[in-house]
Amino acid sequence: MAVRAQIEQPSRMNAGRTIAVMARLLDQQDGLGVYSRELLQHLFALDSTTRYLVLLGSSRSQPLFEGFANVQTQVLGGGSSKLWWDQIAVPRAARRGGADLLFNPKFSLPLLSRIPAVFVLQSCDWYVNPGNYPWWDNLYIRLMLPLYCRKASGLLAISQATLTELTHRTRIKLSGATVTHAGVAPSFNPLRDPLSLQKFREQYRLPGRYIFTVARVLHTGNRKMSPYPGGNNERLVRAYQLYRRRSPQSLPLVVAGRQVREYLLARGFSATDLEGIQFLGFVPNERIHQAYQLADCFVLATLCESFGIPILEALASGCPAIVPSTGAGPEVAGHAARLIDPYDEEDIARALQEVTQSSQLRENLAREGLRRARAFGWQQAARRVLRVFDSVLSSRRAAVGVGA
């Protein structure tokens, strides 16, 4: 397995311990799913002397870990009840499996379990943009997230921006949390394979030049796939319309994402409003790097990126990027992207004009983006997570020793 070959073998200080992973979100085809799959594979390779018990919501993700001798998977039932899965099925399976630690790449923990636990604060969106969620979801977060944070023996966060927002908007104590950041797969790189790119262009009927974006319009973490308005796609479309009117040689906008056109039509846009926009639908993660490599530039106008994996994907692919100045956009992109105010359609349109009309600017952004992308990686993220595991378990052993 490629991941295993990239990481040196650790010492055997961790031999004999078992860590159970709450991994139901591996089935999600979104940023959380990508984060979990990549982080866990690198973590298991890095920490090969620890036994990992991966608790799954279905059998779909079992093949991901077939190459790891230190990983055992177990599918837990429970249907659609997240509460039953988190609070009953997981602690029971972890206890029976002899787990010394529980880890959830998302937020939530078994509140009554005595097993120490660590989880990742993945977002602050419920507090920044509560209108993206139904009232009961917002109520659940406000009631349960403080309990999960107090219960946790160690806290991780996807970005400093997420920690800062949560600290500002809540009374939760997060001063001891460790920022993991994220990475991208090796396929996101500046190396172009002309034949493969040509096949990709033909399959998706891509224009010769285009602006690329990825859009989320559905709540992908649940089975109902209800609308998610937080992608700010309406403002991006209106900004693109301004750009087309002002630019005699405007480029098409190519959009990857499920049901984006249907969502926009349902939100009041007409077919005429969407002229110049091509909708690809869902593009598999193992192929979407080619869309970045072929694009003149990438634009993301979301309101609250807790990390923004697409930002890093664009930078690592050598694709000039236009990204939001809110959330973790500046934290990830630094000075390697054109920052925009995602609430300002004029600013978005102006950025599209600047970047598409200047080859020199695109070259500068591409060069700086590649340099910036090297600061992030799944191996670095896995090491940060493992250090928290080691710290929690060392403290646990010390406490047991004192009490013995």
Secondary structure, DSSP 8 states (H G I E B T S, - for coil): -HHHHHS----STTTT-EEEEE-GGGG--SHHHHHHHHHHHHHHHHTTTSEEEEEESSGGGGGGGTT-TTEEEEE---TT-HHHIIIIIHHHHHHHTT-SEEEESSS---TT--S-EEEEE---HHHH-GGGS-HHHHHHHHHHHHHHHHH-SEEEES-HHHHHHHHHHS----TT-EE------TT-SS---HHHHHHHHHHHT--SS-EEEE---B-TTSTT--B-GGG-HHHHHHHHHHHHHH-TT---EEEESTTHHHHHHHTT--TTTTTTEEEEE---TTTTHHHHHH-SEEE---S--SS-HHHHHHHHTT--EEEESSTTHHHHHTTSSEEE-TT-HHHHHHHHHHHHT-HHHHHHHHHHHHHHHTT--HHHHHHHHHHHHHHHHHHHHHHHHHH-
